[in-house]
């Protein structure tokens, strides 16, 4: 088998040899830190090296693979989008300041599409704040102006609501979006409802054209657009009873009912004659089905495989293959040539966490991102046809290979015997014995942590802490049964799974259980608060970032935000469990039991967990005479999207833990 050659020319900012991969091509940049010996703790980088936005945030390939767009931060601190050839020769770049870029993708071989999030305050709606997506078209030629999708239409809200792909039709390129139409009253246009219609936008001219109208009142609608630019399939669902219909060419091809509303269109089948959809059965087990567009009986799609993700042709919407969960980590592609090429790429990066970021429809070129032991985040453009990978750049040049804390998976058992695991990050160069520890549960809770570079975990590790990220029940690293085991266990077994992880590490002598803190964001923030209110005697301090503090408040906010859709109500009740347990499992209601200092950090523009959760938790702790500090992040959202406030969060969190649980 021919090995994949790794080259560090172009924008290479650090030594790719540190990845343990074969290196050919241009000279190495040489500004990465040398690897440290296991017995020597390297000097840690400043916290800003971890808390800043990465030097490369995203990248996208043009459909023909001749050009690449990179969302990057220069050493001067300027954030920009850089347009380059596939050989990494600059074409154009433009600054983006502090905008919250949510995604970049090519709308043709000559125009880039940029999506930017904007949080707006609302009056008279179901929610007080909402994040809108503003979409712009950027031409490669600098002489042409950037334009905003729907920005020139008075009868359409100046935002996009759902992205349905790009298609080339009769030589022209079109991008498909959901659009909220306004109602004309006299000479003005006014908001009527928020159910999007489907529009296509000529990428070259920014001219929009309506394709299909919105759903009826009390429902929502989803679409899949075929290679020919026409709607191949449409899904209509009733928000009250969860009944749904799948249509193609105006005919119903499948029906059903999903009381929790968890049904969605996925892609077209590999030959474009079927459509894939996913739903959950009465036992909440995810099911994948495909049904012919011409009509017929839905059949299971690889029923014996737990599918983690699909690979979809970006220009046709047809599935190219899938990624099974677990196993050898190899994607399963339908085309043998594609399978062979991707397997070689996987083999070259076998020791790292590798993700395909983008690829051309013919899979001749791809962008991959790696991270893990000795790698703080690296980006490559891969010429699959010639088996050559060229380094585009590196996320955190200041964090050299020897400064990356060792990352591994630790298996342990919960108190009830359930098999669990978590990700352990150790301080670089320190013996894994009797270490102070930060328990860092993930958000979601339907998410999971893996053996990859995590900027928050690595920041704590660089200061001398072991960091453990438990994949508690309810996480998505295993099968549906494991995920379902978290239903109704907020503050219950999901919480004890975290402390059982602490006990397992202590039993192995890795950490000192008397020197533990707990920190987390979103659900992880809830778990941090629960760790010192619903549990006692475990932690010296708790750091909650954008954490839920009251389950009843969360239910009311999410239900109201859904427009009081019954399907949302059913989903929330299933996740949170019986109402009569909510108060007992809400940290705010047990603030008087807090047995350690608490740091609350929250962005004012959070549209997922409203800032009120932190305000009310702080008030409850103060009323109970408990030590609490509050840090408000101005103009920040749920995802810590801005560099300055992300670094502020990290500095405050680390300082708080160091104060109450010194690393030495």
Secondary structure, 3 states (H helix, E strand, C coil): CCCCEEECCCCCCCCHHHHCCCEECCCCCCCCCCCCCCCCCCCCCCCHHHHCCCCEEEEEECCCCCEEEEEEECCCCCEEEEEEECCCCEEEEEECCCCEEEEEEECCCCEEEEEEEEEEECCCCCCCEEEEEEEEEEECCCCCCCEECCCCCCCECCCECCEEEEEEECCEEEEEEEECECEEECCEEECCCCCCEEEEEECCCCCEEEEECCCCCCEEEEEEECCCCCEEEEEEEECCCCEEEEEECCEEEEEEECCCCCCEEEEECCCCCEEEEEEECCCCCEEEEEEECCCCCCEECCCCCCEEEEEECCCCCEEEEEEECCCCCCEEECCHHHHHHHHHHHHHCCCCEEEEEEECCCCCEEEEEEEECCEEEEEEEEECCCCEEEEEEECCCCCCHHHCCCEEEEEEECCCCCEEEEEEECCCCCCCCCEEEEEEECCCCCCCCCCCCCHHHHHHHHCCCEEEEEECCCCCCCCHHHHHCCCCCCCCHHHHHHHHHHHHHHHCCCEEEEEEEEEEECHHHHHHHHHHHCCCCCCCEEEEECCCCCHHHHHHHHHHHCCCCHHHHHHHHHHHCCHHHCHHHCHHHHHHHCCCEEEEEEECCCCCCCCHHHHHHHHHHHHCCCCEEEEEECCCCCCCCCHHHHHHHHHHHHHHHHHHCCCC
